[in-house]
């Protein structure tokens, strides 16, 4: 599978590590774009939210530079997804944890954005990987970025989820979610029917 990578400053360290793992598993990384300080909105505004036409999968590592903590952020995400190609297999690596004692404001933004993405992306058929469990330690002095060992740990932790996300098509992923919701709905209806029968007795 041909894969494109697009992300922010973290991806400058994360992507080379991830690329090596992908190549070892037979993936062909044909594009790798990292823009420090950029988020989804700027990629769209600057006309940079594009990947090679032949890319079948896209790995995105964005969210750390999001300053829009409103529902409008969903629109920015949609525009970005449409720009890179909503029909592709997209895996999104969410923002990392920041050291709240050093970079508290950044840390709060990252938390809000990660929570938003975790709810918004799966419904769009996109695999979301929450980076926070893998980035609790290993920060550099700025409390935001990481040491080489920190990035090693982050990259190794997301390798398998990234490959799993690339292996499953958006339609299959959405169908799975619909199946779960249908099962929950039928279970609820059955529960109500059973309870009603008990009351009637």
ROVOBA-640616 format. One record per atom (N, C-alpha, C): residue in one letter; x, y, z. Coordinates in steps of 0.05 Angstrom, whole numbers, plus 32768, in hexadecimal, padded with zeros to 4 digits. Layout:
N
type->A px->X py->Y pz->Z
...
***
This chain:
201
type->X px->8011 py->7FE8 pz->8000
type->X px->8000 py->8000 pz->8000
type->X px->8012 py->8019 pz->8000
type->X px->800A py->802D pz->7FF0
type->X px->8018 py->8046 pz->7FEF
type->X px->800C py->8059 pz->8003
type->X px->801D py->8065 pz->8014
type->X px->8014 py->8075 pz->802B
type->X px->8021 py->8090 pz->802B
type->X px->8011 py->80A5 pz->8032
type->X px->801B py->80C0 pz->8035
type->X px->8019 py->80C8 pz->8052
type->X px->802C py->80D7 pz->805C
type->X px->802C py->80E0 pz->8078
type->X px->802B py->80FF pz->8079
type->X px->801A py->810A pz->808A
type->X px->8017 py->8127 pz->808B
type->X px->8013 py->812F pz->80A9
type->X px->8023 py->8142 pz->80B2
type->X px->8021 py->8149 pz->80CF
type->X px->802F py->8163 pz->80D6
type->X px->8032 py->8167 pz->80F0
type->X px->803D py->8180 pz->80FC
type->X px->805A py->817B pz->8105
type->X px->8063 py->818B pz->8119
type->X px->807F py->8189 pz->8122
type->X px->8085 py->816E pz->812E
type->X px->8072 py->8163 pz->813D
type->X px->8077 py->8148 pz->8149
type->X px->807D py->8134 pz->8133
type->X px->8070 py->8137 pz->811D
type->X px->8073 py->8123 pz->8107
type->X px->808F py->8124 pz->80FB
type->X px->809E py->813A pz->80FF
type->X px->80B9 py->813B pz->80F5
type->X px->80CB py->8125 pz->8102
type->X px->80C4 py->811E pz->811B
type->X px->80D3 py->8109 pz->8129
type->X px->80C3 py->80EF pz->8127
type->X px->80A9 py->80F0 pz->8127
type->X px->8099 py->80D8 pz->8128
type->X px->8098 py->80CA pz->810D
type->X px->8096 py->80D9 pz->80F7
type->X px->8092 py->80CC pz->80DD
type->X px->80AA py->80BC pz->80D4
type->X px->80C3 py->80C6 pz->80D7
type->X px->80D9 py->80B4 pz->80CE
type->X px->80D9 py->8099 pz->80DC
type->X px->80D3 py->8099 pz->80F6
type->X px->80D2 py->8080 pz->8104
type->X px->80BB py->806F pz->80FA
type->X px->80A4 py->807B pz->80F6
type->X px->808D py->806D pz->80EC
type->X px->8091 py->8063 pz->80D0
type->X px->809E py->8073 pz->80BF
type->X px->80A4 py->806B pz->80A3
type->X px->80B4 py->8052 pz->80A3
type->X px->80C8 py->8050 pz->80B3
type->X px->80D9 py->8038 pz->80B3
type->X px->80C9 py->801F pz->80BA
type->X px->80B7 py->8022 pz->80CE
type->X px->80A7 py->800B pz->80D6
type->X px->8093 py->8003 pz->80BF
type->X px->8088 py->8017 pz->80B2
type->X px->8075 py->8012 pz->809C
type->X px->8084 py->8004 pz->8085
type->X px->809B py->800D pz->807E
type->X px->80AA py->8002 pz->8068
type->X px->80B1 py->7FE5 pz->806E
type->X px->80B9 py->7FDF pz->8087
type->X px->80C0 py->7FC4 pz->808F
type->X px->80A8 py->7FB1 pz->808B
type->X px->808F py->7FBC pz->808D
type->X px->8077 py->7FAB pz->808A
type->X px->806C py->7FAC pz->806D
type->X px->807C py->7FB7 pz->805B
type->X px->8074 py->7FB6 pz->803F
type->X px->8065 py->7FCE pz->8034
type->X px->8061 py->7FE2 pz->8045
type->X px->8054 py->7FFB pz->803C
type->X px->8068 py->800C pz->802C
type->X px->805E py->801C pz->801A
type->X px->806F py->802E pz->800A
type->X px->8067 py->804B pz->8012
type->X px->8079 py->8058 pz->8020
type->X px->8074 py->8074 pz->8028
type->X px->807D py->8086 pz->8012
type->X px->8069 py->8093 pz->8004
type->X px->806F py->80A3 pz->7FEC
type->X px->8070 py->80C1 pz->7FF2
type->X px->8067 py->80C9 pz->8009
type->X px->8067 py->80E6 pz->8010
type->X px->8067 py->80E9 pz->802E
type->X px->8077 py->80FD pz->8037
type->X px->8079 py->8103 pz->8053
type->X px->807C py->8121 pz->8057
type->X px->8067 py->812E pz->8061
type->X px->8066 py->814B pz->8064
type->X px->8062 py->8152 pz->8082
type->X px->8075 py->8162 pz->808D
type->X px->8073 py->816B pz->80A9
type->X px->8075 py->8189 pz->80A9
type->X px->8062 py->8196 pz->80B6
type->X px->8062 py->81B3 pz->80B8
type->X px->8060 py->81BC pz->80D5
type->X px->8076 py->81C4 pz->80E1
type->X px->8075 py->81CD pz->80FD
type->X px->8062 py->81E4 pz->8101
type->X px->8051 py->81E3 pz->8115
type->X px->803F py->81F8 pz->811C
type->X px->8025 py->81F7 pz->810C
type->X px->8022 py->81E5 pz->80FA
type->X px->800A py->81E4 pz->80E9
type->X px->7FF5 py->81D1 pz->80F4
type->X px->7FDB py->81D8 pz->80EF
type->X px->7FC5 py->81C6 pz->80F5
type->X px->7FB5 py->81C1 pz->80DC
type->X px->7F9E py->81B4 pz->80DF
type->X px->7F8E py->81AD pz->80C7
type->X px->7F86 py->81C5 pz->80B8
type->X px->7F7E py->81DB pz->80C6
type->X px->7F74 py->81F3 pz->80B8
type->X px->7F89 py->81FF pz->80A7
type->X px->7FA2 py->8201 pz->80B1
type->X px->7FB7 py->820E pz->80A1
type->X px->7FBE py->81FD pz->8089
type->X px->7FBE py->81E3 pz->808C
type->X px->7FC4 py->81D1 pz->8075
type->X px->7FB0 py->81D7 pz->805F
type->X px->7F97 py->81DB pz->8066
type->X px->7F82 py->81E0 pz->8052
type->X px->7F86 py->81FC pz->8047
type->X px->7F89 py->8210 pz->8058
type->X px->7F8C py->822C pz->8050
type->X px->7FA4 py->8230 pz->803D
type->X px->7FBA py->8222 pz->8043
type->X px->7FD2 py->8225 pz->8033
type->X px->7FD3 py->8213 pz->801B
type->X px->7FBE py->8204 pz->8017
type->X px->7FBD py->81F1 pz->8000
type->X px->7FD0 py->81DA pz->8002
type->X px->7FD7 py->81D3 pz->801B
type->X px->7FEB py->81BE pz->801F
type->X px->7FDE py->81A4 pz->8028
type->X px->7FC3 py->81A4 pz->802B
type->X px->7FB5 py->818B pz->8034
type->X px->7FB1 py->8179 pz->801C
type->X px->7FC6 py->8171 pz->800F
type->X px->7FC4 py->815F pz->7FF8
type->X px->7FD9 py->8149 pz->7FFB
type->X px->7FD3 py->8133 pz->7FF0
type->X px->7FE5 py->811C pz->7FF0
type->X px->7FE6 py->8111 pz->7FD3
type->X px->7FFB py->8103 pz->7FCC
type->X px->7FFD py->80F8 pz->7FB1
type->X px->7FE4 py->80E7 pz->7FA9
type->X px->7FDB py->80EA pz->7F91
type->X px->7FC3 py->80DC pz->7F88
type->X px->7FC4 py->80BE pz->7F8C
type->X px->7FDC py->80B3 pz->7F89
type->X px->7FDF py->8096 pz->7F8A
type->X px->7FDF py->808B pz->7FA7
type->X px->7FDF py->809D pz->7FBB
type->X px->7FDF py->8094 pz->7FD7
type->X px->7FC5 py->8087 pz->7FDD
type->X px->7FC6 py->806F pz->7FE7
type->X px->7FAE py->8060 pz->7FEF
type->X px->7FA6 py->8065 pz->800C
type->X px->7FBB py->806C pz->801C
type->X px->7FB7 py->8071 pz->8039
type->X px->7FC5 py->808A pz->8041
type->X px->7FBA py->8097 pz->8056
type->X px->7FC6 py->80B0 pz->8060
type->X px->7FC8 py->80AE pz->807E
type->X px->7FDF py->80B4 pz->8089
type->X px->7FE3 py->80B5 pz->80A6
type->X px->7FE6 py->80D3 pz->80AD
type->X px->7FD4 py->80DD pz->80BE
type->X px->7FD3 py->80F8 pz->80C6
type->X px->7FDC py->80FA pz->80E3
type->X px->7FED py->810E pz->80E9
type->X px->7FF5 py->8113 pz->8105
type->X px->7FF2 py->8130 pz->810A
type->X px->7FD9 py->8138 pz->8111
type->X px->7FD2 py->8154 pz->8115
type->X px->7FC0 py->8157 pz->812D
type->X px->7FBF py->8170 pz->8137
type->X px->7FAD py->8176 pz->814E
type->X px->7FBB py->8186 pz->8163
type->X px->7FD5 py->8184 pz->8165
type->X px->7FE4 py->8192 pz->8179
type->X px->7FE4 py->81B0 pz->8176
type->X px->7FDE py->81BA pz->815E
type->X px->7FDE py->81D7 pz->8159
type->X px->7FC2 py->81E2 pz->8156
type->X px->7FAE py->81D2 pz->815E
type->X px->7F93 py->81DC pz->815C
type->X px->7F8D py->81F0 pz->8172
type->X px->7F83 py->8208 pz->816A
type->X px->7F7B py->821C pz->817E
type->X px->7F5D py->8221 pz->817E
type->X px->7F4E py->8212 pz->816D
type->X px->7F31 py->8216 pz->816B
type->X px->7F23 py->8201 pz->817C
type->X px->7F1D py->8208 pz->8194
type->X px->7F10 py->81F6 pz->81A6
type->X px->7EF1 py->81FA pz->81A6
type->X px->7EE6 py->81F8 pz->818E
type->X px->7EC9 py->81FA pz->818B
type->X px->7EC0 py->81E5 pz->8177
type->X px->7EA6 py->81E2 pz->8174
type->X px->7E9C py->81CE pz->8161
type->X px->7EA4 py->81D4 pz->8144
type->X px->7EAC py->81ED pz->813F
type->X px->7EB5 py->81F4 pz->8124
type->X px->7ECE py->81E5 pz->811C
type->X px->7EDC py->81DA pz->812F
type->X px->7EF4 py->81CA pz->8128
type->X px->7EEC py->81B2 pz->8117
type->X px->7ED4 py->81A8 pz->811B
type->X px->7ECB py->8192 pz->810B
type->X px->7ECA py->8199 pz->80ED
type->X px->7EC3 py->81B2 pz->80E7
type->X px->7EC2 py->81BB pz->80CB
type->X px->7EDE py->81BC pz->80C0
type->X px->7EF1 py->81C5 pz->80D0
type->X px->7F0D py->81C6 pz->80C7
type->X px->7F18 py->81AA pz->80C1
type->X px->7F10 py->8197 pz->80D2
type->X px->7F19 py->817C pz->80CE
type->X px->7F0C py->8171 pz->80B4
type->X px->7EF3 py->8176 pz->80B0
type->X px->7EE6 py->816D pz->8097
type->X px->7EF3 py->8178 pz->807E
type->X px->7EF9 py->8191 pz->807F
type->X px->7F06 py->819D pz->8067
type->X px->7F22 py->8191 pz->8062
type->X px->7F30 py->818B pz->8078
type->X px->7F4A py->817E pz->8075
type->X px->7F47 py->8162 pz->806A
type->X px->7F34 py->8153 pz->8074
type->X px->7F30 py->8138 pz->806B
type->X px->7F28 py->8138 pz->804E
type->X px->7F16 py->814A pz->8046
type->X px->7F0E py->814B pz->802A
type->X px->7F26 py->8153 pz->8018
type->X px->7F38 py->8163 pz->8022
type->X px->7F4E py->816C pz->8012
type->X px->7F62 py->8155 pz->800D
type->X px->7F67 py->8145 pz->8021
type->X px->7F7A py->812F pz->801D
type->X px->7F6C py->8116 pz->8010
type->X px->7F52 py->8116 pz->8010
type->X px->7F43 py->8100 pz->8003
type->X px->7F35 py->80EF pz->8017
type->X px->7F1B py->80F4 pz->801B
type->X px->7F0B py->80E6 pz->802F
type->X px->7F08 py->80C8 pz->8028
type->X px->7F0D py->80C1 pz->800F
type->X px->7F09 py->80A5 pz->8007
type->X px->7F22 py->8094 pz->800C
type->X px->7F37 py->80A0 pz->8016
type->X px->7F4F py->8091 pz->801C
type->X px->7F4E py->8084 pz->8038
type->X px->7F60 py->8072 pz->803D
type->X px->7F62 py->8067 pz->8058
type->X px->7F72 py->807A pz->8068
type->X px->7F66 py->8087 pz->807C
type->X px->7F73 py->809C pz->808C
type->X px->7F76 py->8093 pz->80A9
type->X px->7F8E py->8095 pz->80B3
type->X px->7F93 py->8090 pz->80CF
type->X px->7F9D py->80AA pz->80DB
type->X px->7F91 py->80B2 pz->80F2
type->X px->7F98 py->80CC pz->80FE
type->X px->7FA5 py->80C8 pz->8119
type->X px->7FBE py->80D0 pz->811C
type->X px->7FCC py->80CF pz->8136
type->X px->7FC7 py->80E9 pz->8144
type->X px->7FB9 py->80E7 pz->815B
type->X px->7FB1 py->80FF pz->816A
type->X px->7FC8 py->810C pz->8179
type->X px->7FC3 py->8124 pz->8184
type->X px->7FD7 py->8133 pz->8192
type->X px->7FE1 py->8125 pz->81AB
type->X px->7FFA py->812B pz->81B2
type->X px->8007 py->811F pz->81C9
type->X px->7FFF py->812D pz->81E3
type->X px->8005 py->8120 pz->81F9
type->X px->8002 py->812C pz->8213
type->X px->8019 py->8140 pz->8217
type->X px->8013 py->8157 pz->8222
type->X px->8028 py->816A pz->8229
type->X px->802D py->816A pz->8248
type->X px->8044 py->8173 pz->8250
type->X px->804A py->8175 pz->826C
type->X px->803B py->818D pz->8277
type->X px->8026 py->8188 pz->8287
type->X px->8014 py->819D pz->8290
type->X px->8022 py->81B1 pz->82A3
type->X px->8038 py->81A8 pz->82B0
type->X px->8047 py->81BA pz->82C1
type->X px->8058 py->81CE pz->82B2
type->X px->805E py->81C8 pz->8299
type->X px->806F py->81D9 pz->8289
type->X px->805F py->81E7 pz->8273
type->X px->804D py->81D8 pz->8266
type->X px->803E py->81E3 pz->824F
type->X px->8020 py->81DD pz->8254
type->X px->8015 py->81E9 pz->8269
type->X px->7FFA py->81E3 pz->8271
type->X px->7FE5 py->81EB pz->825C
type->X px->7FE8 py->8203 pz->8250
type->X px->7FD5 py->820C pz->823C
type->X px->7FD5 py->81FA pz->8223
type->X px->7FED py->81F3 pz->821B
type->X px->7FEF py->81E1 pz->8204
type->X px->7FE3 py->81C6 pz->820B
type->X px->7FE9 py->81BC pz->8223
type->X px->7FDE py->81A3 pz->822C
type->X px->7FBF py->81A2 pz->822B
type->X px->7FB3 py->81B8 pz->8234
type->X px->7F96 py->81BA pz->8234
type->X px->7F8B py->81B9 pz->8217
type->X px->7F98 py->81C7 pz->8205
type->X px->7F90 py->81C7 pz->81E9
type->X px->7F92 py->81AB pz->81DE
type->X px->7FA8 py->819D pz->81E4
type->X px->7FAB py->8182 pz->81DA
type->X px->7F96 py->816F pz->81E4
type->X px->7F8F py->8172 pz->81FE
type->X px->7F7A py->8161 pz->820A
type->X px->7F60 py->8166 pz->81FC
type->X px->7F58 py->817F pz->81F8
type->X px->7F3F py->8186 pz->81EB
type->X px->7F3E py->817A pz->81CF
type->X px->7F53 py->817F pz->81C0
type->X px->7F54 py->8176 pz->81A4
type->X px->7F53 py->8158 pz->81A2
type->X px->7F63 py->814A pz->81B3
type->X px->7F63 py->812D pz->81B2
type->X px->7F47 py->8122 pz->81B9
type->X px->7F3A py->812D pz->81CC
type->X px->7F1E py->8125 pz->81D3
type->X px->7F0B py->8129 pz->81BC
type->X px->7F0E py->8140 pz->81AF
type->X px->7EFD py->8147 pz->8198
type->X px->7F01 py->8133 pz->8181
type->X px->7F1A py->812F pz->817A
type->X px->7F21 py->811D pz->8164
type->X px->7F18 py->8100 pz->8169
type->X px->7F1B py->80F8 pz->8182
type->X px->7F13 py->80DC pz->8189
type->X px->7EF6 py->80D7 pz->8184
type->X px->7EE6 py->80ED pz->8187
type->X px->7EC9 py->80EA pz->8182
type->X px->7EC1 py->80EF pz->8165
type->X px->7ED0 py->8101 pz->8158
type->X px->7EC8 py->8109 pz->813D
type->X px->7ED2 py->80F7 pz->8126
type->X px->7EEA py->80ED pz->8129
type->X px->7EF6 py->80DF pz->8112
type->X px->7EEB py->80C3 pz->810D
type->X px->7EE6 py->80B3 pz->8121
type->X px->7EDB py->8098 pz->811B
type->X px->7EC1 py->8099 pz->810B
type->X px->7EB0 py->80AC pz->8111
type->X px->7E97 py->80AF pz->8102
type->X px->7E9B py->80B6 pz->80E5
type->X px->7EB3 py->80BF pz->80DF
type->X px->7EB9 py->80C6 pz->80C3
type->X px->7EC9 py->80AF pz->80B6
type->X px->7ECA py->8098 pz->80C3
type->X px->7ED8 py->8081 pz->80B7
type->X px->7EF6 py->8083 pz->80BA
type->X px->7F00 py->8093 pz->80CD
type->X px->7F1D py->8097 pz->80D0
type->X px->7F26 py->808B pz->80EA
type->X px->7F3C py->807C pz->80E8
type->X px->7F47 py->8070 pz->8100
type->X px->7F56 py->8085 pz->8110
type->X px->7F4E py->8089 pz->8129
type->X px->7F5B py->809D pz->813B
type->X px->7F6C py->808E pz->814F
type->X px->7F85 py->8097 pz->8152
type->X px->7F97 py->808C pz->8166
type->X px->7F9D py->80A1 pz->817B
type->X px->7F95 py->809C pz->8193
type->X px->7F99 py->80AE pz->81A9
type->X px->7FB6 py->80AC pz->81B3
type->X px->7FC6 py->80C1 pz->81AF
type->X px->7FE2 py->80C0 pz->81B6
type->X px->7FE7 py->80C4 pz->81D4
type->X px->7FD4 py->80CD pz->81E2
type->X px->7FD8 py->80D5 pz->81FE
type->X px->7FE3 py->80BE pz->8210
type->X px->7FD9 py->80A6 pz->820D
type->X px->7FE4 py->8091 pz->821E
type->X px->8001 py->808B pz->821A
type->X px->800C py->8092 pz->8202
type->X px->8027 py->808B pz->81FB
type->X px->803A py->80A3 pz->81FF
type->X px->8030 py->80BA pz->8208
type->X px->8040 py->80D2 pz->8209
type->X px->803F py->80DF pz->8224
type->X px->803D py->80D0 pz->8239
type->X px->803B py->80DB pz->8254
type->X px->8056 py->80E4 pz->825E
type->X px->806C py->80D9 pz->8254
type->X px->8087 py->80E0 pz->825D
type->X px->8099 py->80E4 pz->8245
type->X px->80B2 py->80ED pz->824A
type->X px->80C5 py->80F0 pz->8234
type->X px->80C5 py->810B pz->8227
type->X px->80BA py->8120 pz->8235
type->X px->80B9 py->813A pz->8229
type->X px->80D4 py->8148 pz->822A
type->X px->80D8 py->815A pz->8218
type->X px->80F0 py->816C pz->8219
type->X px->80E9 py->8183 pz->822B
type->X px->80FC py->8196 pz->822D
type->X px->80F9 py->81AC pz->823F
type->X px->80E0 py->81BE pz->823A
type->X px->80D6 py->81BE pz->8221
type->X px->80BF py->81CF pz->821B
type->X px->80A5 py->81C2 pz->8225
type->X px->80A6 py->81A9 pz->822D
type->X px->808E py->819C pz->8237
type->X px->807B py->8193 pz->8222
type->X px->8082 py->8197 pz->8209
type->X px->8070 py->8191 pz->81F2
type->X px->807C py->817C pz->81E0
type->X px->8095 py->8181 pz->81D8
type->X px->80A2 py->816E pz->81C6
type->X px->80B1 py->8159 pz->81D7
type->X px->80BE py->8145 pz->81CA
type->X px->80C8 py->812E pz->81D8
type->X px->80E6 py->8129 pz->81D1
type->X px->80F3 py->811A pz->81E3
type->X px->810E py->8111 pz->81DE
type->X px->810D py->80FC pz->81C9
type->X px->8124 py->80F4 pz->81BF
type->X px->8125 py->80DE pz->81AB
type->X px->8118 py->80C5 pz->81B6
type->X px->811E py->80BF pz->81D0
type->X px->8112 py->80A7 pz->81DC
type->X px->80F4 py->80AA pz->81DE
type->X px->80EA py->80C2 pz->81E3
type->X px->80CD py->80C7 pz->81E5
type->X px->80C0 py->80C2 pz->81CA
type->X px->80CC py->80CB pz->81B4
type->X px->80C1 py->80C6 pz->819A
type->X px->80C3 py->80A9 pz->8192
type->X px->80D9 py->809C pz->819A
type->X px->80DB py->807F pz->8195
type->X px->80C3 py->8070 pz->81A1
type->X px->80BD py->8077 pz->81BA
type->X px->80A7 py->8069 pz->81C8
type->X px->808D py->806F pz->81BA
type->X px->8088 py->8088 pz->81B4
type->X px->806F py->8091 pz->81A7
type->X px->806C py->8082 pz->818C
type->X px->8080 py->8082 pz->817C
type->X px->807F py->8076 pz->8161
type->X px->807A py->8057 pz->8163
type->X px->8089 py->804A pz->8175
type->X px->8086 py->802D pz->8178
type->X px->806A py->8026 pz->8182
type->X px->805E py->8038 pz->8192
type->X px->8044 py->8033 pz->819E
type->X px->802D py->8035 pz->8189
type->X px->8031 py->8046 pz->8175
type->X px->801B py->804A pz->8162
type->X px->801F py->803A pz->8148
type->X px->8035 py->802C pz->8145
type->X px->803A py->801D pz->812D
type->X px->8024 py->800A pz->8126
type->X px->801D py->7FF8 pz->8138
type->X px->8009 py->7FE4 pz->8133
type->X px->7FED py->7FF0 pz->812E
type->X px->7FE4 py->8004 pz->813F
type->X px->7FCA py->8011 pz->8139
type->X px->7FCA py->801F pz->811E
type->X px->7FE0 py->802B pz->8116
type->X px->7FE1 py->8038 pz->80FC
type->X px->7FDD py->8023 pz->80E5
type->X px->7FEB py->800D pz->80E7
type->X px->7FE9 py->7FF9 pz->80D2
type->X px->7FCE py->7FEC pz->80D2
type->X px->7FC2 py->7FE8 pz->80E9
type->X px->7FA7 py->7FDD pz->80EB
type->X px->7F93 py->7FF0 pz->80DE
type->X px->7F97 py->800A pz->80E3
type->X px->7F85 py->801E pz->80D7
type->X px->7F87 py->801F pz->80B9
type->X px->7FA0 py->801C pz->80AF
type->X px->7FA4 py->801C pz->8092
type->X px->7F99 py->8003 pz->8085
type->X px->7F97 py->7FED pz->8094
type->X px->7F8D py->7FD4 pz->8089
type->X px->7F6F py->7FD3 pz->8086
type->X px->7F61 py->7FE4 pz->8095
type->X px->7F44 py->7FE2 pz->8094
type->X px->7F39 py->7FFA pz->8085
type->X px->7F28 py->7FF5 pz->8071
type->X px->7F1D py->800A pz->8061
type->X px->7F08 py->801A pz->8071
type->X px->7F04 py->8034 pz->8069
type->X px->7EF0 py->8045 pz->8077
type->X px->7ED5 py->8039 pz->8077
type->X px->7ECD py->802C pz->8061
type->X px->7EB2 py->8021 pz->805F
type->X px->7EAE py->800A pz->8072
type->X px->7EC3 py->7FF9 pz->8075
type->X px->7EC1 py->7FE3 pz->8088
type->X px->7EC0 py->7FEE pz->80A4
type->X px->7ED0 py->8003 pz->80AA
type->X px->7ED1 py->800E pz->80C5
type->X px->7EB6 py->801A pz->80CC
type->X px->7EAA py->8028 pz->80B9
type->X px->7E90 py->8034 pz->80BE
type->X px->7E7A py->801F pz->80C1
type->X px->7E7C py->800A pz->80B0
type->X px->7E69 py->7FF4 pz->80B2
type->X px->7E6A py->7FE7 pz->80CD
type->X px->7E82 py->7FE4 pz->80D7
type->X px->7E86 py->7FD8 pz->80F2
type->X px->7E78 py->7FE8 pz->8107
type->X px->7E7C py->8003 pz->8105
type->X px->7E6F py->8015 pz->8119
type->X px->7E51 py->8013 pz->8117
type->X px->7E47 py->8013 pz->80FE
type->X px->7E2A py->8011 pz->80FB
type->X px->7E1F py->7FF7 pz->8107
type->X px->7E2F py->7FE1 pz->8103
type->X px->7E27 py->7FC8 pz->810E
type->X px->7E25 py->7FC8 pz->812C
type->X px->7E38 py->7FD5 pz->8138
type->X px->7E39 py->7FD7 pz->8156
type->X px->7E20 py->7FE7 pz->815F
type->X px->7E1B py->7FFE pz->8152
type->X px->7E04 py->800F pz->815A
type->X px->7DEA py->8000 pz->8156
type->X px->7DE8 py->7FF0 pz->8140
type->X px->7DD0 py->7FE1 pz->813B
type->X px->7DCC py->7FCC pz->8151
type->X px->7DE1 py->7FBE pz->8158
type->X px->7DE0 py->7FAA pz->816E
type->X px->7DD7 py->7FB7 pz->8188
type->X px->7DE3 py->7FCE pz->818E
type->X px->7DDB py->7FDC pz->81A7
type->X px->7DBE py->7FE4 pz->81A6
type->X px->7DB5 py->7FED pz->818F
type->X px->7D99 py->7FF5 pz->818C
type->X px->7D86 py->7FDE pz->818F
type->X px->7D8C py->7FC8 pz->8183
type->X px->7D7B py->7FB0 pz->8185
type->X px->7D7B py->7FA6 pz->81A2
type->X px->7D92 py->7FA7 pz->81AF
type->X px->7D94 py->7F9E pz->81CB
type->X px->7D83 py->7FAF pz->81DD
type->X px->7D83 py->7FC9 pz->81D8
type->X px->7D72 py->7FDC pz->81E7
type->X px->7D54 py->7FD6 pz->81E3
type->X px->7D4D py->7FD1 pz->81CA
type->X px->7D31 py->7FCB pz->81C4
type->X px->7D28 py->7FB1 pz->81D2
type->X px->7D3A py->7F9D pz->81D0
type->X px->7D33 py->7F84 pz->81DD
type->X px->7D31 py->7F87 pz->81FB
type->X px->7D42 py->7F97 pz->8207
type->X px->7D41 py->7F9C pz->8223
type->X px->7D27 py->7FAA pz->822C
type->X px->7D1E py->7FBD pz->821C
type->X px->7D05 py->7FCB pz->8222
type->X px->7CED py->7FB7 pz->821F
type->X px->7CEE py->7FA7 pz->820A
type->X px->7CD9 py->7F93 pz->8205
type->X px->7CD8 py->7F7F pz->821C
type->X px->7CEF py->7F76 pz->8225
type->X px->7CF0 py->7F63 pz->823B
type->X px->7CE6 py->7F6F pz->8255
type->X px->7CEE py->7F88 pz->825A
type->X px->7CE4 py->7F96 pz->8272
type->X px->7CC6 py->7F9A pz->8271
type->X px->7CBC py->7FA1 pz->825A
type->X px->7C9F py->7FA6 pz->8257
type->X px->7C90 py->7F8C pz->825C
type->X px->7C9B py->7F75 pz->8253
type->X px->7C8F py->7F5B pz->8258
type->X px->7C8E py->7F54 pz->8275
type->X px->7CA3 py->7F5B pz->8283
type->X px->7CA5 py->7F56 pz->82A0
type->X px->7C90 py->7F66 pz->82AF
type->X px->7C8D py->7F7F pz->82A7
type->X px->7C7A py->7F91 pz->82B4
type->X px->7C5D py->7F87 pz->82AF
type->X px->7C58 py->7F7E pz->8296
type->X px->7C3D py->7F75 pz->8290
type->X px->7C35 py->7F5D pz->82A0
type->X px->7C48 py->7F4D pz->82A9
type->X px->7C42 py->7F36 pz->82B9
type->X px->7C39 py->7F3E pz->82D5
***
